[in-house]
Amino acid sequence: MTQNTPLSPLPPLFPRPAHPFQDAPHRVLSAAQLRARGVSAAQTSAQCLPGGPWQPLLPGVYLLHAGPPSGQERLHGALLYAGRPPASSRRTPPAPSDDGFGEAMVTGLAALALHGFASAPGLEALHHVDVLVPRTRRLRSTRYVEVVRAAALPPPVRLAGVPVAPVERALADAVAGAGDAADVRRLLTEAVRAGHCEPGAVVRELSAAKVLGRPAVVGAVDALLAEGRAAAEGRLYAMVREHGLPEPLWNVELRLPGGPELGGVDAYWPDLAVAVELDTRAPRFGVPEPERRGGNRGAGRTEDPQWSAYAAKRERLERLGITVVHLTPRKLREATEQQATVVRTALMAAGDQEPAAYVMVLPR
């Protein structure tokens, strides 16, 4: 009998890479990260042959499984594509702790989805991902990645393991790419209503993006400012009640008997002659806020008519012996307890002052 010789096993059609990839975020890696793990360009190409276990996702970025990418995988792929180093430094292998994102960060609707906006589509539903990079980067938009350039990048926040642009910047980039007025209005309104940011910061970013004059944006900004005013008033009401302050007269107009109007205030304690005024004016672009100037009431009066009117009204009231506490929406949102202490101190100090002039209090 002839003894059968065992056949040698055939080489696998798709050779297994040299290293496991359990540490790969969402099974997406760049060519540089694959090389750092010992996978040559030839091995990568073999894995990506038709019917193979891998597939190219973007130029220089690979999806380490067959089938469509998830929303998170598309997000990581976009950052790996936009964050790859310039060609002159690509020979240097990335450090093990390097996520490969470089200076790139997610912006636009994808960033708003990560910030938790209900009015932004989920990652799975997005047709494209906006990625913010320095203006000097020589990089093109490709496939589902839209490259957005900035002269100065904002400090990113880390959400779901990726760098994300702050809400204000992400909103401006989302609005720049939107054409529907209803969508723009929903995004801007939610930004303030849900407490993500203050209206002034949003309007400044929209101005910097040069989109304020667009028809879809003009009406939405008015709604944004009105929403910001309502939110700030709600926080003021809550501050008074939650911190045990005496109940004031809300939203009143002050007037001298038989004389001119002195102006409206948001809260007034007539027995103590203490008023609270919220600064919810629309920002003027290119003019620093008084808060950013260090709270100097006199600074910028010739530059900002709105702030000049605020300061003039405050001076008139203080000449009559009325203490005016000036609060900003941002401070009410970020430091409520501190602002309650400021108001309480003003109320306590009022008893030691000379009696104020008599003024009429009318509903506003």
C-alpha positions in Angstrom: 0.0 0.0 0.0 1.1 3.5 -0.7 1.3 5.6 2.3 -0.5 9.0 1.9 1.7 12.0 2.5 -0.1 14.7 4.5 -0.7 17.9 2.6 1.0 21.1 3.7 -1.6 23.7 4.8 -2.3 26.4 2.3 -1.2 29.9 3.3 -4.1 32.1 4.4 -5.5 34.3 1.8 -5.5 37.2 4.3 -2.4 36.8 6.6 -3.0 37.7 10.2 -1.2 40.9 11.3 1.7 40.6 13.7 0.0 42.2 16.7 -3.5 42.1 18.2 -5.6 45.3 18.1 -7.7 45.1 21.2 -6.4 48.6 22.2 -7.5 50.2 18.9 -10.3 52.8 19.7 -13.4 51.5 17.9 -11.2 49.4 15.6 -9.9 52.3 13.6 -6.2 53.0 13.1 -4.0 55.2 10.9 -1.3 53.9 8.7 1.3 55.3 11.2 -0.3 53.5 14.1 -0.4 50.3 12.2 3.3 50.6 11.4 4.0 51.3 15.1 2.3 48.0 15.9 4.5 46.1 13.4 2.1 45.9 10.5 3.8 46.8 7.2 2.2 48.6 4.3 2.1 45.3 2.4 0.3 43.5 5.2 -2.2 46.4 5.4 -2.9 46.2 1.7 -3.4 42.5 1.9 -5.9 42.8 4.7 -7.8 45.4 2.6 -8.2 43.3 -0.6 -11.8 42.7 -1.8 -13.4 40.3 0.7 -10.7 40.9 3.3 -11.3 41.6 6.9 -10.2 45.3 6.8 -11.1 48.2 4.6 -9.8 51.7 3.9 -12.0 54.3 5.6 -10.2 57.5 4.6 -6.8 58.3 3.1 -4.3 56.7 5.5 -7.0 55.5 7.9 -8.3 51.9 8.1 -11.3 50.2 9.6 -10.3 46.9 11.1 -13.4 45.0 10.3 -15.7 44.4 7.4 -19.1 46.1 7.2 -20.1 49.7 7.6 -18.5 51.9 10.2 -20.4 53.1 13.3 -20.9 56.7 14.0 -18.1 56.6 16.6 -15.7 54.9 14.1 -16.4 57.6 11.5 -15.7 60.2 14.2 -12.4 58.6 15.1 -11.4 58.1 11.5 -12.1 61.8 10.7 -9.9 62.9 13.6 -7.1 60.5 12.6 -7.3 61.8 9.0 -7.2 65.5 10.0 -4.7 65.0 12.8 -2.0 63.2 10.9 1.3 65.0 11.1 2.7 66.8 8.0 4.5 64.6 5.5 8.0 65.9 6.7 7.4 64.3 10.1 5.5 61.1 9.3 8.5 58.9 9.5 8.7 59.4 13.2 6.6 56.6 14.8 3.9 57.8 17.1 4.3 57.4 20.9 2.1 54.7 22.4 0.1 57.4 24.3 -0.5 59.4 21.1 -4.1 59.1 20.0 -3.2 60.4 16.5 -5.6 63.3 16.6 -2.9 66.0 16.7 -4.5 69.5 17.0 -7.7 68.4 15.2 -11.0 68.6 17.1 -14.6 67.8 16.2 -16.9 70.8 15.5 -20.2 71.6 13.9 -23.2 69.2 14.3 -21.1 66.3 15.3 -19.7 68.3 18.2 -23.1 69.5 19.3 -24.3 65.9 19.3 -21.4 65.0 21.7 -22.3 68.1 23.8 -25.8 66.5 24.2 -27.9 68.7 21.9 -31.3 67.1 21.3 -31.8 69.2 18.2 -28.6 67.9 16.6 -28.7 64.6 14.6 -27.1 61.6 16.3 -23.7 60.5 15.1 -25.1 57.6 13.1 -27.4 60.0 11.2 -24.8 62.6 10.2 -23.8 62.8 6.5 -20.5 64.5 7.3 -18.2 65.3 10.2 -16.7 68.8 10.6 -13.2 68.8 11.9 -11.4 72.0 13.0 -7.7 72.3 12.2 -5.1 75.1 12.2 -5.3 77.3 9.1 -1.8 76.4 8.1 -2.6 72.7 7.6 -2.5 71.6 4.0 -5.5 69.3 4.1 -8.5 68.7 1.9 -12.0 67.7 2.7 -12.6 64.2 1.5 -15.5 61.7 1.6 -17.5 62.4 4.7 -14.9 64.7 6.3 -15.3 68.5 6.1 -12.2 70.4 7.0 -12.8 73.7 8.8 -9.8 76.0 9.4 -9.2 78.5 12.1 -6.4 81.1 12.7 -6.5 80.3 16.4 -7.9 77.1 17.7 -10.1 77.2 20.9 -9.2 75.0 23.8 -11.0 71.7 23.2 -13.1 69.7 25.7 -12.8 65.9 25.9 -16.1 64.1 25.3 -16.6 60.4 24.5 -12.8 60.1 24.3 -12.3 62.7 21.6 -11.4 66.4 21.5 -14.4 68.6 20.8 -14.8 72.3 20.1 -16.5 74.4 22.8 -20.3 74.8 22.3 -20.0 78.4 21.0 -17.5 77.5 18.2 -19.3 74.3 17.3 -22.6 76.3 17.0 -21.0 78.9 14.7 -19.6 76.1 12.4 -22.9 74.3 12.4 -24.8 77.5 11.5 -22.3 78.3 8.8 -23.2 75.0 7.1 -27.0 75.2 7.7 -29.5 76.7 5.3 -32.8 76.1 7.1 -33.9 78.9 9.4 -35.9 76.6 11.7 -32.9 74.3 12.2 -30.7 77.3 13.1 -33.4 78.7 15.5 -33.7 75.3 17.3 -29.9 75.0 17.7 -29.4 78.5 19.1 -32.4 78.4 21.3 -31.4 75.0 22.8 -27.9 76.3 23.5 -29.3 78.9 25.9 -32.4 77.1 27.2 -30.4 74.0 28.2 -27.6 76.1 29.8 -24.8 75.2 27.4 -23.6 78.8 27.0 -24.6 82.5 27.2 -26.1 84.4 24.2 -23.3 86.9 24.1 -20.6 84.3 23.5 -22.7 82.7 20.8 -23.3 86.0 19.0 -19.6 86.9 19.1 -18.7 83.5 17.5 -21.4 84.0 14.8 -20.0 87.4 14.1 -16.5 86.1 13.8 -17.8 83.4 11.4 -19.4 86.2 9.3 -22.9 84.6 9.3 -24.9 87.1 11.3 -26.3 88.7 8.1 -27.7 85.5 6.7 -31.5 85.4 6.5 -31.6 82.1 8.3 -29.6 83.6 11.2 -31.1 87.1 11.7 -34.4 86.1 13.3 -32.8 83.2 15.2 -30.4 85.7 17.0 -33.4 87.7 18.2 -34.9 84.6 19.6 -31.6 83.6 21.1 -31.3 86.9 23.0 -34.9 86.7 24.2 -34.3 83.2 25.4 -31.1 84.3 27.2 -33.0 87.1 29.0 -35.7 84.6 30.1 -33.1 82.1 31.3 -31.2 84.8 33.3 -34.4 86.0 34.9 -35.3 82.4 35.9 -31.9 82.0 37.5 -32.3 85.3 39.4 -35.7 84.2 40.8 -34.3 80.8 41.8 -31.2 82.4 43.5 -33.4 84.7 45.6 -35.6 81.8 46.8 -33.1 79.1 47.2 -30.7 81.2 49.2 -33.3 82.7 51.5 -33.1 86.3 50.3 -36.1 88.5 51.1 -38.6 88.6 48.3 -38.2 91.8 46.2 -40.5 93.6 43.8 -39.8 92.0 40.4 -39.4 93.9 37.1 -40.3 97.4 38.1 -39.8 100.9 36.8 -38.5 103.6 39.1 -39.5 107.2 38.8 -39.2 110.4 40.9 -42.5 111.8 42.0 -43.6 114.3 39.4 -40.2 113.8 37.7 -38.6 111.8 34.9 -38.4 108.0 34.7 -35.2 106.6 36.3 -35.3 103.3 34.4 -36.3 99.8 35.0 -34.6 97.2 37.3 -35.1 93.5 37.6 -35.5 93.3 41.3 -36.0 96.0 43.9 -36.2 96.1 47.7 -38.0 99.4 48.4 -37.5 99.4 52.2 -33.7 99.0 51.8 -33.4 100.9 48.5 -31.4 98.1 46.8 -31.9 97.2 43.1 -30.5 94.3 41.0 -30.0 94.8 37.3 -29.2 92.0 34.8 -26.8 92.8 32.0 -28.5 91.0 29.1 -27.7 93.5 26.4 -26.8 92.2 22.9 -23.0 92.4 22.5 -21.4 94.8 20.1 -18.8 93.1 18.1 -15.2 94.2 18.6 -16.1 95.9 21.9 -15.0 94.0 25.0 -17.6 93.3 27.6 -17.3 95.3 30.8 -16.9 92.0 32.6 -13.8 91.2 30.5 -12.4 94.6 31.2 -12.3 93.7 34.9 -15.6 95.2 35.8 -14.5 98.8 35.3 -17.8 100.7 35.0 -16.2 103.7 33.4 -14.3 101.9 30.7 -15.5 101.9 27.1 -18.3 104.5 27.6 -17.5 106.2 24.3 -17.3 102.8 22.6 -20.5 101.0 23.6 -23.7 103.1 23.8 -25.5 100.2 25.5 -23.0 100.1 28.3 -23.0 103.9 28.6 -26.8 103.8 29.1 -26.4 101.1 31.8 -23.7 103.1 33.6 -25.6 106.4 33.4 -28.7 104.8 34.9 -26.7 103.3 37.7 -25.1 106.6 38.5 -28.5 108.4 38.6 -29.9 105.8 41.0 -26.8 105.8 43.2 -26.9 109.6 43.5 -30.4 109.2 44.9 -29.1 106.7 47.5 -30.2 103.5 45.8 -27.6 100.7 45.8 -27.5 99.0 42.4 -26.1 95.4 42.2 -25.1 94.6 38.6 -25.2 90.9 37.7 -24.3 89.0 34.5 -26.1 85.9 33.2 -22.7 84.0 33.2 -22.0 84.7 36.8 -25.5 83.8 37.8 -25.1 80.4 36.0 -21.5 79.6 37.1 -21.4 81.2 40.6 -24.9 81.4 41.9 -23.9 81.2 45.6 -21.3 83.9 45.2 -23.8 86.2 43.6 -26.4 85.5 46.3 -23.7 86.6 48.9 -23.1 89.8 46.9 -26.8 90.7 47.0 -27.2 89.7 50.7 -24.2 91.9 51.6 -25.8 94.8 49.8 -29.1 94.3 51.6 -27.3 94.1 55.0 -25.2 97.2 54.3 -28.2 99.2 53.3 -29.4 99.6 56.9 -26.2 101.6 57.8 -26.6 104.1 54.9 -28.4 107.4 54.8 -32.1 107.1 53.8 -32.6 107.1 50.0 -34.7 109.7 48.2 -38.3 108.7 47.8 -39.1 107.1 44.4 -42.2 105.7 42.9 -42.2 102.1 42.0 -44.3 101.1 38.9 -44.8 97.7 37.2 -42.7 97.4 34.1 
